[in-house]
Amino acid sequence: MQKPDHHILLCCSFRTTGAAQGTCNKKNAPELLGYLENEIADRGLAVQVSSTGCLKVCDRGPAMVIYPEGHWYGGVENTSDIDVILDAMESGTVAEKYSIA
């Protein structure tokens, strides 16, 4: 396995019981997950994607975090938002419009 350059965590609001609920889930984060994975493959990026339980920023969801940079993004509600964030990641910058930490 190639070591990824980045690891993206996308909140899908999964609970310890496995139930999918919460703000990010209700705002279609699981559907965005598929787009995110396909877009990363299309761009040929070495990025690992993981869906997560609640990231505790529900008022700003859907939320995602990119490591190793530690950029937290919120309000990621559609595919064009993902494109802006991936463009910033590729250029080594921050997508300020979505930055929450």
Phi, psi and omega in degrees: 000134176284134177292126181289150176282332182220157173231122180253127175255123178246119180292123175242010174062028178292143179257168182299338177280354182092351181290136177265117180204181178097173187302308184297320178296316181293339178261027170071026177303320179300324177290324177294329179302314178298316178297315181302313180296319179293319181294321177297317178295316180299326180276352180068034182272146175269081185227133173264134179244135176228136170274149185230170166285190184301130177267005174068029173231047187305324181292350181240010185284166353298145184240151174214154180232138178244124176247151016274357184294328182080026178281126177256131180235144177226167182069029180274086191255347180210177185294328179293329175296317179299317180301316179299316181292317178294322176301315179296317179300316180296326182270358179077024180243184179249136174279084189307323183302330185253354185294130177237355177197000000 
